[in-house]
Amino acid sequence: MLFHVRMDVDIPRDLDRTEAEKLLADEKAKAQELQRVGTWRHLWRIVGHYANISVFDVETPAQLHHILTSLPLFPFMKITVTPLCQQPSSIGAEEG
């Protein structure tokens, strides 16, 4: 199942700098791990915002929930999830 996920990040300005840097490094490592295994299929920055648009490929909504809630920055995110399905008029699009 494919899901379009928007993540808006709002790290508190008063968060300890060392802790914030560790969170960011951990988040990057987790995102890259999920991309390497094909779960996090696309990751796009939204210009002018501390936010991204992503496409996840998972078996179930519960699996996506588990992935999102396990992200190091999850406590500082507002997340919007939209399920996706194949558009019949699309040419060359992958099944999913």
Rosetta silent file (secondary structure, phi, psi, omega in degrees, C-alpha in Angstrom):
SEQUENCE: MLFHVRMDVDIPRDLDRTEAEKLLADEKAKAQELQRVGTWRHLWRIVGHYANISVFDVETPAQLHHILTSLPLFPFMKITVTPLCQQPSSIGAEEG
SCORE:     score description
SCORE:     0.000 S_00000001
   1 L     0.000  136.640  177.094    0.000    0.000    0.000 S_00000001
   2 E  -101.241  141.650  178.287    1.252    3.451   -0.864 S_00000001
   3 E  -134.122  133.935  171.321    0.748    6.450    1.407 S_00000001
   4 E   -88.753  124.819 -176.178    1.441   10.135    0.839 S_00000001
   5 E  -127.780  125.035  172.285    2.748   11.545    4.114 S_00000001
   6 E  -104.161  129.588  178.576    3.371   15.185    4.960 S_00000001
   7 E  -122.196  116.453  174.044    5.558   15.799    7.998 S_00000001
   8 E  -103.217  124.975 -174.266    5.862   19.299    9.457 S_00000001
   9 E  -104.867  136.241  178.329    8.624   19.507   12.069 S_00000001
  10 L  -138.957   82.925  178.258    8.654   21.955   14.979 S_00000001
  11 L   -78.144  127.876 -179.849   11.641   21.365   17.257 S_00000001
  12 L   -58.599  136.088 -178.990   11.417   23.609   20.316 S_00000001
  13 L   -64.207  -24.572 -178.116   14.018   26.380   20.220 S_00000001
  14 L   -91.791    5.907  175.757   14.873   25.758   23.868 S_00000001
  15 L   -66.959  135.584  179.492   15.721   22.086   23.314 S_00000001
  16 L   -49.529  132.223 -174.844   19.313   21.361   24.350 S_00000001
  17 H   -59.554  -42.735  179.509   21.535   21.786   21.287 S_00000001
  18 H   -63.067  -43.053  178.117   23.364   18.484   21.818 S_00000001
  19 H   -63.577  -42.342  179.476   20.062   16.633   22.180 S_00000001
  20 H   -63.184  -43.553  179.632   18.676   18.323   19.054 S_00000001
  21 H   -63.305  -38.889  177.396   21.765   17.410   17.026 S_00000001
  22 H   -65.849  -44.034  177.473   21.504   13.781   18.156 S_00000001
  23 H   -57.752  -44.790 -179.373   17.805   13.667   17.259 S_00000001
  24 H   -64.381  -41.660  178.484   18.569   15.048   13.787 S_00000001
  25 H   -65.679  -42.548  178.727   21.373   12.537   13.207 S_00000001
  26 H   -64.374  -40.329  179.143   19.192    9.655   14.423 S_00000001
  27 H   -62.404  -45.817 -179.666   16.307   10.825   12.205 S_00000001
  28 H   -61.365  -45.109  179.693   18.563   10.982    9.150 S_00000001
  29 H   -61.213  -43.439  179.902   19.932    7.486    9.818 S_00000001
  30 H   -65.241  -44.144  179.577   16.426    6.046   10.268 S_00000001
  31 H   -62.315  -42.820 -179.700   15.115    7.749    7.114 S_00000001
  32 H   -68.009  -37.713  176.186   18.045    6.475    5.054 S_00000001
  33 H   -60.199  -47.575 -179.671   17.636    2.945    6.436 S_00000001
  34 H   -66.243  -32.129  175.866   13.946    2.934    5.475 S_00000001
  35 H   -69.180  -42.514 -178.647   14.798    4.280    2.002 S_00000001
  36 H   -60.524  -35.681 -179.422   17.435    1.589    1.441 S_00000001
  37 L   -88.170   -1.394  174.857   14.924   -1.198    2.139 S_00000001
  38 L    88.898    3.374  179.498   12.283    0.440   -0.104 S_00000001
  39 L   -75.783  -43.171  178.764    9.758    1.339    2.582 S_00000001
  40 E   -97.880   90.651 -169.410   10.324    5.116    2.326 S_00000001
  41 E   -73.841  -37.696 -178.935   10.075    5.375   -1.467 S_00000001
  42 E  -138.841  145.437  179.058   10.257    9.145   -1.926 S_00000001
  43 E  -142.874  113.879 -176.345   11.382   12.016    0.307 S_00000001
  44 E  -125.973  131.561  174.843   10.931   15.622   -0.829 S_00000001
  45 E   -76.765  144.287  174.024   11.621   18.835    1.083 S_00000001
  46 L   -95.641  118.830 -175.556    8.916   21.518    0.940 S_00000001
  47 L   -58.187  131.547  176.192   10.577   24.780   -0.046 S_00000001
  48 L    82.184    4.444 -178.781   10.428   27.426    2.673 S_00000001
  49 L  -134.584  154.941  169.777    9.204   25.057    5.391 S_00000001
  50 L   -90.782   76.248 -172.777   10.751   22.615    7.833 S_00000001
  51 E  -156.744  161.831  175.471    8.589   19.920    6.281 S_00000001
  52 E  -143.042  159.644  170.212    8.618   17.105    3.779 S_00000001
  53 E  -113.583  129.315 -178.236    6.356   15.151    1.495 S_00000001
  54 E  -131.500  158.312  170.625    7.079   11.444    1.432 S_00000001
  55 E  -121.402  123.881  178.235    5.702    8.287   -0.147 S_00000001
  56 E  -109.086  143.799  176.616    5.780    5.130    1.952 S_00000001
  57 E  -119.210  105.111 -175.520    5.203    1.602    0.657 S_00000001
  58 L  -132.875  166.386  179.835    3.943   -0.627    3.479 S_00000001
  59 L   -76.572  -36.974 -173.857    1.762   -3.706    3.938 S_00000001
  60 L  -144.448  158.578  172.154   -0.793   -2.130    6.293 S_00000001
  61 H   -58.972  -34.353  178.856   -1.796    1.206    7.815 S_00000001
  62 H   -63.209  -37.858  177.671   -0.706   -0.229   11.179 S_00000001
  63 H   -64.335  -42.821  177.402    2.803   -0.782    9.817 S_00000001
  64 H   -61.608  -43.722  178.556    2.952    2.833    8.658 S_00000001
  65 H   -57.454  -45.454  179.263    1.742    3.994   12.070 S_00000001
  66 H   -61.050  -44.289  179.852    4.495    1.991   13.751 S_00000001
  67 H   -61.635  -49.887 -176.562    7.144    3.445   11.419 S_00000001
  68 H   -63.334  -42.583 -178.282    6.003    7.040   11.885 S_00000001
  69 H   -73.023  -15.790  177.736    5.723    6.807   15.658 S_00000001
  70 H   -89.693   -5.609  178.881    9.201    5.260   15.856 S_00000001
  71 L   -67.136  136.553 -178.987   10.858    8.216   14.088 S_00000001
  72 L   -56.112  -33.766 -179.311   13.150   10.127   16.465 S_00000001
  73 L   -89.035    1.803 -177.654   11.504   13.458   15.553 S_00000001
  74 H   -48.806  -43.008 -178.737    7.948   12.088   15.870 S_00000001
  75 H   -61.349  -16.398 -176.546    7.243   14.018   19.119 S_00000001
  76 H  -111.821   18.351 -176.698    7.930   17.257   17.216 S_00000001
  77 E  -114.884  146.351  164.074    5.935   16.477   14.062 S_00000001
  78 E  -107.279  123.254 -172.732    2.504   17.229   12.734 S_00000001
  79 E  -120.720  134.973  174.663    1.776   14.402   10.285 S_00000001
  80 E  -122.466  126.499 -176.579   -0.907   14.111    7.617 S_00000001
  81 E  -116.212  134.375  176.765   -1.394   10.742    5.889 S_00000001
  82 E  -129.748  120.764  175.826   -3.274   10.106    2.636 S_00000001
  83 E   -67.861  145.718 -179.765   -3.712    6.589    1.190 S_00000001
  84 E  -120.545  151.128  171.550   -2.892    6.318   -2.525 S_00000001
  85 L  -141.303  163.213 -176.659   -4.071    4.020   -5.306 S_00000001
  86 L   -62.562  135.542  174.165   -3.226    3.660   -8.979 S_00000001
  87 L   -86.936  121.872 -175.700   -4.801    6.222  -11.337 S_00000001
  88 L   -59.647  -25.718 -178.600   -6.267    4.273  -14.295 S_00000001
  89 L   -86.062   -5.414 -177.404   -5.202    6.969  -16.785 S_00000001
  90 L   -74.100  131.361  174.937   -1.556    6.915  -15.684 S_00000001
  91 L  -104.079  138.776  177.179    0.902    5.494  -18.202 S_00000001
  92 L    75.897    2.538  178.693    4.115    3.946  -17.024 S_00000001
  93 L   -78.779  147.565  177.961    3.180    4.175  -13.353 S_00000001
  94 L   -72.988  152.677  172.417    4.070    1.267  -11.117 S_00000001
  95 L   -72.088  148.127  178.824    1.355   -0.876   -9.662 S_00000001
  96 L   175.878    0.000    0.000    0.759   -0.237   -6.017 S_00000001
